[in-house]
Amino acid sequence: MSAPAPRPRHLLDFQDWSPDRLTAMLDNADTMLQVLDRPVKKVPALQGLTVCNAFFENSTRTRTSFELAARRMSADVLTFAAGSSSVSKGESLRDTVEVLTAYKVDAYIVRHHAAGAAHLVARYSGKPVINAGDGRRAHPTQALLDAYTVRQEFGSLEGKRVAIIGDIRHSRVARSNAELLPKLGAEVVLCGPATLLPADLAALPGVTLTSDPKEAVRGAHAVMALRLQKERMNGGFLGSLQEYADVYQVNERLLAEAESGAIVLHPGPMNRDLEISGEAADGPRSRILQQVENGQAIRMSVLYHLLVGRD
Amino acid sequence: MSGPKAIILSDDETRRALTRIAHEIIERNKGADRLALIGIHTRGIPLATRLAAKLSELEGVDVPTGMLDITLYRDDLSEVAHQPIIRETQVPFDISQRRVVLVDDVLYTGRTVRAALDALIDLGRPAGIQLAVLVDRGHRELPIRADYVGKNLPTAASEVVKVKLQETDGGVDSVELWDLADLKAELR
């Protein structure tokens, strides 16, 4: 019998991660969620380690979630925001990382507007790196928390249908979910206007594309609305925001096509009454706040998997 | 194939040792009120369950039991060569104001118990914590001692104490003493 593949050193995307390791990461999030329910929401697992939260792009929930996750595991956290750093004076990513590494940082959490930035940090630092979102490419911990939320609801991802609706073209969340969910047995339907639906994603196993939201949602166990990135919508992608909302908004009318127990997800932040109706966002099917809570547990689990043990 | 060097406790002897520990717990605590038993993964859990049944039989009191995983509290997580599996911690009652008896199979360096104490205190503020072990094999690295011991067993560092319980290992209960080299050969 051959030895199992070594544990990946980074979480940049899901390429190197086997379904078994991904499942173990979700399983351990159960324990982390228990920790977050205790009077003392902290364990000493990462005591003595320093985690650098390196955010070269604005973020509220991901940065906060990672920072809290690291603190809950007793790591020291160095938060680096590019806007108030020497990056604004022209310092390169490489120089920034080398300076931070000289401070004896043990792991990096990287958010950057350029695809591939997390790979560069991994190369220059020689330390474990967690990609917290790089350009349009990947946002693996968001996909993990989405998968975890679906699994929490239905007990398993096997055979579950997840519809992701919105601006697929610019969404790293959609790409990461399309990569992750089929690895765990789920089927993914990506749906959006043709201008926002890159055909190359159809090549991913377990992924189908459609521009018809009713078709996407039919039989879905989970329906995820993506934020419409209004700042990117000046390239002739849409006729108008209203036109988009009329067809693609996740609302009660559209959800009527889904499975009776279907849940509603959104990675946040939301444009209420644009990609998702207030009723759907706040209604009984919504698991949006659960996603936020699960995000912290998942990130604790990711940190544990990357920073504990040397197999 | 070489087997264990010695059988330290047979099935019957294991049962008797647990019965004696149950009596000692009752004696020391003047009954079983406000007690709780928490087993440390893996074999501490069935031992805690058995002690609770024995206390119930002797005192007519249901003593709540829980299970504790100490993985996230280990002091060697940055050094371990493999990644420890996190198992379930389940303490479905408030430990505050209760006297908690931690239960484990073997007491050795004391590091597991140290981690368990930290984990337990994060769950609440018990009125007191006591320690019950089936075997105390010595070689303590921390100032920790057991309040209740099934069998004191002086050992060499090159030896392994192997506890087998019906619930976790099938067959009958036993405590065996092995040479580490023989046990490795057996497991190959």
Interface residues (C-beta under 8 A of the other chain):
Chain A: R7 A24 D27 N28 D30 T31 Q34 V35 R38 P39 V40 K42 V43 P44 A45 L46 G48 L49 M73 Y304 H305 V308 G309 R310 D311
Chain B: D69 T71 L72 Y73 R74 L77 S78 V80 A81 H82 Q83 P84 I85 I86 E88 T89 D118 I121 D122 L123 G124
